[in-house]
Structure formats: C-alpha cells, structure tokens
Amino acid sequence: MKKTFDAYREGLDALSFSPAEKNELAKGLVAAASPRRHPWAARAAAAGVVLALGAGAVTAYATGALGAAAEFLQDVFGMRDEQVEDVSRMAGVAGSSATDGGVTVSVSAVIGDDTFYAVVYTLDPEDPTLFDGVERFEDGKVGLALGPEGSFFPLVSDSDSGGASAYFYDADPEDPALQLVQLCWAQTEGGLSGQTAHVTLHDLYGWGDEGRSAEPIATGTWELDVPLEYEDTSVELASGLETTYNGCDVTIDRLTLSAIGVHVEYTLSGEPLEAGRQGWELNLPVVVTLEDGPSIDATWSGGSGETLEAGGTAQMTKGMGFDRIIDVEDVASVRVGDLWIEPSA
C-alpha cells in the first residue's frame, strides 16, 4: 500500500503547538523576518517557522486615506501603475470586521485564485496613540506580533488550508492604523473563489530587538469571516503533456497560472534514479519566466502526493503563491521538467 506524505496536512498539524511553541510561531509575524519558502513548505512548517512575504519596500499613501482594495494591494505587492486597474477588477473587499480590546480589525482587501489568496487587514485603535511605541523598520514593516492563541491564518471549512507568511506594516504613518498581510492557501473542490474563510486573531504584542514584549499592547479576540469574493484569473496552460524527471516519466495532468500563483498536477511513473531522497517526488522543476523581470522558481515550493513504488504510479500536486502580482500576459514561459510551455502557444 502506498504511503501518503501530505504536506498540506503537515502544515496544519504544525500550527497545533504548545503555548511556548506558538510564541515561537509569532516571531514570524515581525517585520524583520526574511523571505525563504512559500506555501506547502512542509520542512518550514515542521520547524515552526512562519515566513515573511517578500513584498519589497512598502510605500505610504500620499492622501492619508485607507484607499481602495487595489491601493492596498499595490502597497503590498509593489505593482506598476498600469496594473492597478486590472487588480481593482480582480480584488475583493469583504468589509468584515470585529472590535475588541479597543481595536477594530477589518478585512480591507482580498485577491487570489483557486489555491492561493492574500488578505490585507486594517487594525484601527480607539486610542490613536496605541501603536505609537511599536518599532518601525526601514521597509515600512512594524514590530507587531499576534498572541499565542488563535488560528493565525484563515481556514476554509472542509478543506486542507493554512498560511505561508504574514507581517504587519504601516500603510499610512499619518493615521493611527496598522495593517496585517497574510498569504494563504487552501485545497477545496471547485476552487476558492466564492468560498468563505474564517480566522481568529488573539492579542497584539510588540516585537523588537529584545524579543516579544511581556505584556500585550492590546488584549482581545477578533473573529472574522473572510469571504473570498474575487475574480480568479487562473488560466490552464497545459494538460496531457509529457516530460521526464529523475529518470521517471511525467505526465502533466493540469498546469494553471494566475496573477498570484502557479499550480501543477502531474503523474509519475517508472524507476527513479535517486529513490533514496525522501520527498523527491515533489521537487519537479517548475519555473515561471517573465518577459521583463526575473524568473520565479517554484521548484522547492512543496506539495502533496504519494510515494512512487516500483512499477507503480504516483499522483502529485504542487504549487506556489507569488510574492508579487503578475500579469499572465507578461509570462514568457513556464518550465515544467524539461518542457518550456508558452502561455500564448
């Protein structure tokens, strides 16, 4: 019988820590964290690390207003001005909010596809001086962390779901509010668009060079529904194509690309050249090459599937949420194994 190694489930299990371990998880929510792995990274999840979304420098609003969903996403992902109109069409604003402990937490923007989505929350304090003492960093991020309770990331009912990265930042230094960004994933029948995720955030702590503050800045529990009401930009690039990897035959069952991620389902068969590497089945090369920018390497992004046994086949799925919003029309090719697939072909 085949042994299943399911990185989605491992990722969720890794969020079920003791209070002390959850304190370590909270460290990943500080502004100084560095980008490393992306969704479905079982190794990172098992180590108890929440990774920072590599969004680059954060810019403040010139108007001092909270702005529309597209403005938040432009702030987070560093989009070009010409992308804003398209992103405004794709993005959703849920408007869900909860108030406790003198802070109102609201969902300000959501964007995603069938597997990955990003959420921007706004934290608006009743006391405008509440966050004055929170450490600010040069890239616009701030030293704020969630408490050890709560779900950390939104979860979608009846699905494997979780989060890859999160951080706090200050969209507008002229107002008292702060923002929280989360990059999340979920696997559910029919895709994510139109589904509802649920998140429970608990307490807010300061974080700086000396570590987590002993007492919370704000004590409260914020339970929010996050309706995933956005336009899914996923396009299917290939199905039924064949390539090779590690001496095995690979059939690409489905390859999809969106403004926020890439996802591939494939079937392995044959005798691997290096069968001793645990989880090798998930390391099929996947690289997205942009016409006017650097490549996005999703090879080590993780996924889920089966161990390939001699003479058998294994069904695999893997993918990665991007640290930027791309225009699918700007993609020159997607490499899977030794195939270079052109979206326009």
N, C-alpha and C positions, 0 to 999 in steps of 0.2 A: 504494500500500500504506500502511495506517495506521501511524503512528508511535506506539509504546507508550512512555509515561513511567510507569515503575513505581516508586512511592515506597517500596514495601516493599524492593525490591532495592537502591535507592539508599541506604536506611537501613542495610542490611547492608554495602554497599560502604564506607559512611562509617566503619564500625568497623574497616576494614583500613588503619590508619595506620602510619606510621613510628613508631619508639620515641619520638621527640620529640613527634610529634603525639598519640600515645597519652598522653603526660604531660599534654597539654592536656585530653584527654578526662577524665582522672582528676580534674581540677578540678571537674567537675560532680558529683562524689560528696561534696563537702564540704557541711557543714551550712548555710553561709551562702548557697547558691545560691537564686535566686528562681524561682517558678513562671512559666512562659511557655506554651510549646506542649505538645502532647500526642502520643501515638503517631502514627506515619506522617507526621511533620512533616519532609518532605524538605529544606526550607530549613534547618531547625535541624541536621539530621543532616549536611548537606553542610558546614556551618560548623564541625563538630567539637564541638558542644556537647551535653552530656548534661544534661537539665533536671531540676530538683528537683521532686518530687511535692508539690503544695500541700496537705499534710495538716493544716495548722494546728498548734496547740500540742500537744505530746506530754506525756502525763501519766504519772507513775510509779506502779507498783503499790504499794498500801498494805501488802500482805503480804510483799513482797520476794521472792516466788517467781516463777518464769518464767511460770506461768499457762497456761491452755489457749489453743488457737488463736484462739478468739473474743476472748479478752482482748488478745492481741497486736493483732488487727485493730481492736479498739476503741481501743487506744492510738494506732494509726497513723491511722485514719480519723475519730476523734472521734465515734463512733456514740452515739446516745442509748441509755440503758439498756434500753429496750424493744426495741431492735433486736438485742441480744446473743443472745437465744435463737434467732432466725431465722438470724443469721450463724453461730452454732455449728453449726446444721444444714447450712449451705451450705459451711462451711470444711472443708479437709482438712489433716491433719498427716502429712507424709510420713515424718518420722523419719530421713531420710537424713543422714549426717554424714561428715566426713573430718577427720583430725588430721594436722597437720604444723607444724613451726616453733614448737611449744609452744602452739598454738591449735587448738581443736576448733570447726569450723564446722558447724552443724546447721540443717536446714530446720525452722522452728518452726510456720509457718502458710502456707497457700496458699488463695486464693479467686479465682474467675474465671468466665468464660463461654466462649462458642465462639471468641472472638477475643482477649480481654484477660484478664490474670491478674496478681495481686500476690503476691509471695513475701516472707516475713519470715524472715531467718536470725538465729541467735544465734551470736556469737563468744565462746567461753569459754576464757580463757587458763589455762595451768597455773600461771603466776606471777600471783597475784592483784593484783600492783602493775603489771602490764604496761601497762595503759591509763590509769594514774593521771595521766600527764603530757599526755594528749590534751585539747585545748581543748574546753570545754563552752560551748554557746550558750544564750541565754535560752529558746529554744523547745524545748529538750531535745535538739537535734541536737548532734553532736560532729564535730570536725575530723579525720576519718579518711578516707583515700583508698586505693583499690586501686593496685597497681603497673601498669606499662605493658604487661605481658604478660597472657595470659588472654583469656577471651571477654567479660568484663564482665557480660554478661547471658546468661540461659539461652537455648539454641537448641533448636528442635524439629526432629528429623530429617525430611527430605523435605518441608520447608515453608519459606516465607518467614517469618522470625521475627527478633525482636530486642527492644530495650528502649527505653523512653522516658525514664525517670527513675530516680534512685537516691539514697539518702542513708543515713548512719549516725546512730543515735541511741542513747540510754541509757534503756532501759525501767525499770530499777531502779538508782538510784545506790548502793544499799546492797550490790549484788553486783558482782563484777569484770567481768561480761559486758557486751558491747555488741551492738546489733542493726543489721542492714543490711536496708533495704527496697528492693525493685525492682518497678517497674511495667513489665510486658512485654506483647508482642503476638505473635501467630502466625496465619498463614492456612494451614489444612490441611483436607483432605477429612474430613467427618464431625465437625468441631469439635474443640476442645481437650480437653474432659473425658475422662479416661481415657488421654490421651497421656502421654509422659514427655519432659521437657526435660532438657538437660544443660548444666552451667555449670562453667567453670574459673576460679577466682579465684586471683590471684597476688600475694603480698606485701601488706603493710599499711604505709602511710606516715601520718605525722602531717601535718596541714594547718592553717595559721593565717594570720595577717595577713602573715607573711613568705613565704608560699607553701609549696610542698611541701618536707618535710624531706629532707635529703641522704641519710640512711640510713633504711632501713625499720625500723619498730617490731618487725615480725615477718616473717621470711623463710620462705616456704613456698608450696606449690601445693595448692589444695583443689579436687578434682574431685568434683562432686556430681550425682547424678540427682535431678531434681525431679519426682516423679510428680504429675500434675495430677489428683489424685483429689478432686474437689469436686463439689458439686451445682450444675449450670448452671441459673441462674434466668431464662434468656432467654425472653421471650415475643414472638411475632410479632404486630406491631400492624397491619400493612397489607401488601397486595400488589395490584398492578394499578391502584392509584390514579394519577390524572394531575394534573400541575401544570405550571407554566412557570418558566423561569429564563433570564435573559439573552436573551430573545426566542425561546428554544427550547422545544419540548415535552419534558416529563419524565414518564416512566413509572416509578413506584416499584415495582421488582420485588420487593423484600423489605425490610421495616423491622423490626428487632428491638431490644428494650430489655431490659437486665438490671440487677441491683443494682450492677454495676461498669462498665457501658458502654452505648453506643448504636452501632448499625451499620445502614447503609443501602446497598442495591444499587439502581442506577437506570439507565435508558436515556435518552440524549439524542438528539434529532433536530431538524433544522431549521437555519435560518441564524442564528447568534449576532449580537447587536447589537454586542458588543465581542469580536471574534475575535482581536484582536492581543495580548490578555493571556495570556501563557504559563501553562498550567495552570488556566485559568479553569474548566474542566470540573469541577474538584474542589471548587469553592467554593459549591456549592449550599447555601443556608441550612438549617441543622439546629440547632434549639434545643429543649432539654428544659426544660419549666417545671414546677416543683414546687408543690404546693398550699400548703406552709408554708415556703417557702425561696426563695432566688434561683434564677434560671434558669441552666442550664448550656449555654453556647454552643459547639457543635461545628462551626460553620461553617468554621473555618480549621484543622481538625484534620488535613487531608491524606488521602491515599488512593492509589488506583491506577486505571488505566484507559487509555483511548485518546484520541487527538486527534480531535475531530469534524471530518470533512471535508465539504465542500459536498455536500448531497444524501444524506449517509450517516447512520449512527447510531453511537453510541459507548456501550460498556458501562462503567459506572463503579462503584466501591465505595469507601466512606469510613466512618470511624467514630472514636470517641474513648473512651478509658478514663477513668473519672471519678477525681477526687481525693478522693472520699468514697464511702461505701457508702450507696446509697439503697434505699428500699422502693418497688418498682414501683407499688404501690397508692397511693403518695403523689404520683405524677406526674399533673398536671392535663392536660397535652397535650405532644405532640411536634410541633414545626413542621418541615415539610419543604417548601421552596419557599414557596408561598403557601397551603399546607394546614396546618390545625391538627388533628392527629389525637389523639383522646382514647382512652387505653388501655381505658377501660370501655365505650366505644361499640361 
